Amino acid sequence: MPMPPKIDSSSYEGSPWWALYTRHQHEKTVAEMLMTKGFDVFLPLYDSMRRWKDRKKMLSLPLFPCYVFVRGNIERKLQVVTTPGVHMILYHGEHLAIIPEQEIQAIRAAVEGSFRVEPHPFLKCGDRVRVLRGSLAGVEGILSRKKNLYRLVLSVDMLAQSVAVEIDAADVEPVNGRGSAGASQAGQFGGLGIFPKPIALGRSQ
């Protein structure tokens, strides 16, 4: 399939993001066709090693299965819903379901950085933290832990889905606190079973 023309996304700055629900495993095809039609499209991907009996392969998979983000040109929504592979545009009641810009930018910073990113069960509770340094500086999310690794959970509320980025606990601070998580007193993150000891960054090799 030929590469779609590059879209000047700056012309869409300030326009709201909205989401499409697609057929299973049609996210990339839908994104390419919409870009060809001139839409500004965001399809966040992550790498996942899949193993079969006789082989293994690294695949690039959607972080949010069956969802594609689009902004601008909502007056052309007929061209969107008639795109093969698109089930529907997401609505909140009678209104278009708008995805906050900060949620999109947080996910974009995660996938464009050198971090391992993967889908994560949706979370709305827990200790909210802010990244202090690095390519994710300023991004806010929920701090959790899987085995010995700390992870920053980023959520898209409208989709009720989350992704997790491995992070150093010393590089974050509570949103409502002053000290960094790594310098906090033990038990500050007790509700999540998290202890404030620094770990290695989960960066891709």
C-alpha positions as CSV (number, residue, x, y, z in Angstrom):
1,M,0.0,0.0,0.0
2,P,1.5,3.4,-0.9
3,M,2.4,5.8,1.9
4,P,-0.4,8.4,2.6
5,P,0.5,12.0,2.0
6,K,2.0,13.8,5.1
7,I,-0.5,16.0,6.8
8,D,0.4,19.4,8.1
9,S,-0.9,18.8,11.6
10,S,-0.2,22.4,12.6
11,S,-3.2,23.5,10.6
12,Y,-5.4,21.5,13.1
13,E,-3.9,22.9,16.3
14,G,-6.6,23.9,18.6
15,S,-9.1,21.5,17.0
16,P,-10.6,18.9,19.3
17,W,-9.7,15.2,19.2
18,W,-12.4,12.6,18.8
19,A,-12.3,8.8,18.6
20,L,-13.4,6.2,16.1
21,Y,-14.4,2.6,17.0
22,T,-13.1,0.3,14.3
23,R,-13.3,-3.4,13.3
24,H,-10.8,-5.7,15.1
25,Q,-7.3,-5.5,13.5
26,H,-8.4,-2.7,11.1
27,E,-6.9,0.2,13.0
28,K,-3.9,0.7,10.8
29,T,-5.9,0.4,7.6
30,V,-8.4,2.9,8.8
31,A,-5.7,5.3,9.9
32,E,-4.0,5.1,6.6
33,M,-7.2,5.7,4.6
34,L,-8.2,8.7,6.7
35,M,-4.7,10.3,6.3
36,T,-5.1,9.8,2.6
37,K,-8.4,11.7,2.9
38,G,-6.6,14.6,4.6
39,F,-7.5,13.9,8.2
40,D,-5.1,14.4,11.1
41,V,-4.9,10.9,12.7
42,F,-3.2,9.6,15.8
43,L,-2.8,5.8,16.2
44,P,-0.5,5.0,19.1
45,L,1.4,1.7,18.7
46,Y,3.6,-0.5,20.9
47,D,5.9,-3.4,20.2
48,S,4.9,-6.9,21.4
49,M,6.8,-10.1,21.0
50,R,4.5,-12.9,19.9
51,R,5.5,-16.5,20.1
52,W,4.3,-19.5,18.1
53,K,5.5,-23.1,18.3
54,D,8.0,-22.7,15.5
55,R,8.8,-19.0,15.5
56,K,8.5,-15.7,17.2
57,K,8.0,-12.2,15.8
58,M,7.9,-8.6,17.1
59,L,4.6,-7.0,16.2
60,S,3.6,-3.4,16.3
61,L,0.1,-3.3,17.8
62,P,-2.4,-0.6,18.7
63,L,-2.2,0.6,22.3
64,F,-6.0,1.0,22.3
65,P,-7.4,-1.9,20.3
66,C,-10.2,-0.9,17.9
67,Y,-9.7,2.8,18.4
68,V,-8.3,5.5,16.2
69,F,-8.0,9.2,17.2
70,V,-8.9,12.0,14.7
71,R,-9.1,15.8,14.9
72,G,-10.5,18.5,12.7
73,N,-12.9,18.2,9.8
74,I,-15.8,16.9,11.9
75,E,-18.1,18.5,9.2
76,R,-16.8,15.7,6.9
77,K,-17.8,12.9,9.3
78,L,-19.7,11.2,6.5
79,Q,-16.4,10.5,4.8
80,V,-15.2,9.0,8.1
81,V,-18.1,6.7,8.9
82,T,-18.1,5.4,5.3
83,T,-14.4,4.4,5.5
84,P,-14.1,0.6,5.3
85,G,-13.4,-0.8,8.8
86,V,-15.0,2.1,10.7
87,H,-17.9,1.1,13.0
88,M,-18.8,4.4,14.5
89,I,-17.7,7.8,15.8
90,L,-17.9,7.9,19.6
91,Y,-20.5,10.1,21.1
92,H,-21.3,11.2,24.7
93,G,-25.0,11.4,24.7
94,E,-26.0,13.6,21.8
95,H,-22.6,15.3,21.6
96,L,-19.3,14.2,20.0
97,A,-17.1,12.6,22.6
98,I,-14.1,14.9,22.8
99,I,-10.7,13.5,24.0
100,P,-8.8,16.1,26.1
101,E,-5.7,17.4,24.4
102,Q,-3.6,16.6,27.5
103,E,-4.5,13.0,27.4
104,I,-3.5,12.8,23.7
105,Q,-0.2,14.6,24.4
106,A,0.6,12.3,27.4
107,I,0.1,9.2,25.3
108,R,2.1,10.7,22.4
109,A,5.0,11.6,24.7
110,A,5.0,8.0,26.0
111,V,5.0,6.3,22.6
112,E,7.5,8.7,21.0
113,G,10.0,8.3,23.9
114,S,12.4,5.5,24.6
115,F,10.2,3.8,27.1
116,R,8.5,0.4,27.1
117,V,4.8,1.0,26.8
118,E,1.9,-1.5,26.9
119,P,-1.8,-1.6,27.5
120,H,-2.9,-1.6,31.2
121,P,-6.2,-2.2,33.0
122,F,-8.1,1.1,33.3
123,L,-7.5,2.9,36.6
124,K,-9.1,5.9,38.1
125,C,-8.0,5.6,41.7
126,G,-4.6,5.6,43.3
127,D,-1.9,8.2,43.8
128,R,-1.6,10.7,41.0
129,V,1.9,11.8,40.2
130,R,3.8,14.2,37.9
131,V,7.0,13.3,36.0
132,L,9.8,15.7,36.9
133,R,12.4,15.1,34.2
134,G,13.1,13.5,30.9
135,S,10.9,13.3,27.7
136,L,7.8,12.8,29.9
137,A,8.4,15.8,32.1
138,G,5.1,17.4,33.1
139,V,3.0,14.4,32.2
140,E,0.6,13.3,35.0
141,G,-0.6,9.7,35.6
142,I,-1.2,7.1,38.3
143,L,1.8,5.4,39.9
144,S,1.6,1.6,40.2
145,R,3.9,-1.3,40.5
146,K,4.2,-4.6,38.7
147,K,6.7,-7.0,40.4
148,N,9.8,-4.8,40.9
149,L,9.1,-2.2,38.3
150,Y,7.3,1.1,38.8
151,R,4.9,2.2,36.1
152,L,3.1,5.4,35.2
153,V,-0.5,4.6,34.1
154,L,-1.9,7.0,31.6
155,S,-5.6,6.9,31.0
156,V,-8.1,8.0,28.3
157,D,-11.2,8.5,30.3
158,M,-13.6,8.6,27.4
159,L,-12.5,5.1,26.2
160,A,-12.1,3.8,29.8
161,Q,-8.7,2.4,28.7
162,S,-5.2,2.9,30.0
163,V,-1.6,2.3,29.1
164,A,1.5,1.9,31.3
165,V,5.0,3.3,30.9
166,E,7.9,1.9,33.0
167,I,9.4,4.8,35.0
168,D,11.9,5.5,37.8
169,A,10.0,6.3,40.9
170,A,12.6,8.9,41.8
171,D,11.6,10.9,38.7
172,V,8.0,11.6,39.9
173,E,6.3,13.6,42.6
174,P,2.8,13.5,44.0
175,V,0.6,16.0,42.2
176,N,-0.5,17.4,45.6
177,G,2.8,17.0,47.3
178,R,6.2,18.8,47.3
179,G,8.8,16.0,47.5
180,S,9.5,13.5,44.8
181,A,8.1,10.0,45.1
182,G,11.6,8.6,45.5
183,A,12.2,10.9,48.5
184,S,8.8,10.4,50.1
185,Q,8.3,8.7,53.4
186,A,7.6,5.0,53.3
187,G,3.9,4.3,53.2
188,Q,3.0,7.4,51.1
189,F,2.0,5.1,48.3
190,G,0.9,2.3,50.7
191,G,-2.6,2.1,49.2
192,L,-1.0,0.7,46.1
193,G,1.6,-1.4,47.8
194,I,4.4,0.9,46.5
195,F,7.6,1.7,48.4
196,P,9.7,4.7,47.5
197,K,12.9,3.1,46.2
198,P,14.4,4.1,42.8
199,I,14.5,1.5,40.1
200,A,16.1,1.4,36.6
201,L,14.2,3.1,33.8
202,G,12.2,0.7,31.6
203,R,13.8,2.0,28.4
204,S,13.8,0.1,25.1
205,Q,17.0,-1.5,24.1
